[in-house]
Every structure is written in C-alpha cells, then in structure tokens.
Amino acid sequence: MMASYWETARTGFLAFVGVGLLVLVPLVLLHYFRFRRVEPRRAFVLYGLLAYGLVALALIFLPFPRDVGNLCTGEQMLSTVPFQWVTDMSNNMAAYGRSGILAMVQSQAFLQQLFNVALFVPLGVVLRKAYGKGPLAVIAISLGLSLAIEVVQYTGNLGFYPCPYRIADVDDLISNTFGGVLGWMMAPAAFVVPRVPSSDESTAPPTTVTIPRRLIGLVAELVLVIVVAKLWLHSDPRWAVCVLVASRVVLPAAANGVTIGGILLHYRIRSDDGSRANPLQLALRELLGFTGFMAYATVVSPLIDIGWWDLVVVALFVGGAFVLPVFRRDQRGWHEQVARTRDVFAVRETGYPERHDDVHAHS
C-alpha cells in the first residue's frame, strides 16, 4: 500500500516539475507586473502550494482506471455513515483473528484514514503560518476542498467516466478536515514556512527604477555605442569598450549622473543618500557592472581562453545585475550596492511622487 502511495506521489512531483517549468515565466511576469518586483516569500509559498497541490491530486485521483467498461458493476460507491472505517477495521481484525494496537495501526482501514489526515496537514500549516488564517477559516477551507474532491470522485471525475472509480466517503471529509485543523495546530513549529507579506510590504516603492526599465535603457545605450564604434571608430571591440566608459562613467560624472539610457527613460545615477555620485563610485559601479563585463567579454576572455570561467562570469553578472535585484524592493544589483549608488527618476512622472532631494533642488 505504501509503495503505491510513494509511486503516485512521485508521479505528482514529476508533474510539478513539468508544470512548474511551464508556468515559471508567466508567474514571474505576473508577480512582477503586480508588485514591481518578485517577493521571495510569496514566490516560495506559491510554488510550495503548487507542488503540494499536484502531489495531493495525484494521490487522490491516480491511478486512472484502464478498463472503463468494468467500472459500472453496481457496487455502492457512496458511504454516508460517519466513522464506518472503525467498524471496517474491527471486522477485518476479527476475520483474521488479530487484536491489539499493533494490529490496529497495521490495518488498511486505519492507514487509509491516517493518510487522509496527513494529506491535509500541510494545507493547515500554510493557511495559518503563511496567510494567518484562524481555526474556523481552516476548518471551512479544508471541509470545502474535501467536499469538492468527494463530489468530483462521486460524479466520475465530473462525468469523464460513466461511473465513479473511487468511493465518495463521509469519513474522508472528517479525516481531511481534522488534518487541516491538526496542521493549523502544528503550524508554529513549521519554521520553513514563511509569512506571506501584505501587498504593501511586497510592492516596490513607486520611486524604484525597475529592472525592465533599466534594461531597456541599457539595450538602447548599447545599440548606440555599437553604431558609434562601427561608423566612426575602428572595428576593434576595444573601441566599443572605450565608448562605454565615456558614456557610462565620464558622461555621468560630468552631467550629474545622466546616462544615454537614463535620458531616454528619465532616470539618473545618484549616491545612496541621494546626493551626486562621485567619479570613483561611478567607476567602481561600471567596473563591477556592465562595462566591466563587456571589457572582459571583448578583451580579457579571448586572451585567457578558459571556457568554464566564461560561464562563471556570465552567471555572476546576469545573476547579480538582473536576477537577484528583481527580488529586492530597491532593485539594486550587487555592483550598485558595493559602489553605494542607485538609480532615481530624473523628472517627476505621472504616478511617481517627487523625491525628497528633488524638492530641495526646486526650492
């Protein structure tokens, strides 16, 4: 019995891996569109619920019957007697001449109810620990979900099969609901489950210059740099790096943090405290950021010819500059944190409040 459960759970987990990969990008985009960032605790709980839900559904409905023609045998597929499993367990033990606690916990009827309880324990844990639900809410949600499952089973998966292949049992409602309540009671000990922050806590401040905005500005700037390097300078890629240094270090140092991409999308580079970023900060930011990466890719990498190290550098740059920042409220990459700089809106835009330092500039 346990072997079949493990095999079914494995099927559910493999389904989660496949479905999880399919919905990863849409979920990230939806999450980012709503909150202007990907809140890690919300993402963790969301994917945890997805894994739990698919494994639970696999355990509840799999395996599907292969011979549909033998389903409708006239057998009673609805049990409305509460705690019928106790009677079934006693009869089974008496038929085999067994008694005692050890025989009871080894009986199939007991193990089935224990499984039904355990199935809903994670739900109760998540509802309380992640979403702060009280016991009545957990009872209502557990009972509602269990009832929906029993209805689907009794209707032959909503009419897909001519007859049900699993018994719809009132004892399942009781066991599932008790499992949800048990999970609610155990929730304080579930340290791995985080509290899901509110929408206000999850959302990046309206003054945050988001990663997509900066990425578009960076691409526009890179295109301009390539055009300049190709048309007016030599084809040597080192000239493109020189143009990048001029546009992303020299120009911002001379023009109060303004870059070409920033001009197009209305943001500029400032120091952590909102003051003007000094040349050393700008140079450090670019050395560890995009300009340094381009210099490595065009100048250093062809000289050292170490393929695996190139992958490490790409992973560090992409992860530090674009992946990890989407989880932060300020959207700053590690190169910006080290250089103690940040991007701020250069002008007041619709929907974006005027920054404190801009107020002083106008007064």
LINCORDA-V9826 format. One line per field, one symbol per residue. ss: DSSP state (H for helix, E for strand, - for the rest). burial: 1 if it has 24 or more other C-alpha atoms within 12 Angstrom, else 0. Layout:
ss = ???
burial = ???
This chain:
ss = -HHHHHHHHHHHHHHHHHHHHHHHHHHHHHHHHHH----HHHHHHHHHHHHHHHHHHHHHH------HHH-------EE----HHHHHHHHHHHH-----HHHHHH-HHHHHHHHHHHHHHHHHHHHHH-----HHHHHHHHHHHHHHHHHHHH-HHHH--------EEHHHHHHHHHHHHHHHHHHHH---------HHHH--------HHHHHHHHHHHHHHHHHHHHH-----HHHHHHHHHHHHHHHHHH---E-HHHHHH-EEEEE----E--HHHHHHHHHH-HHHHHHHHHHHHHHH--HHHHHHHHHHHHHHHHHHHHH------HHHHHH-EEEEE----------HHHHHHH-
burial = 000010011011100100010000001100110011111111111111111111111111110000000000000001000000100011001000000000010010110111111111111111111110101001101110111011111101100000111111111111111111111111100000111100000111011111101110110011001100000000001111111111111111101111111110111111100111111011111111111111111000000000000000110011011111111111111111111111111110000000000000000
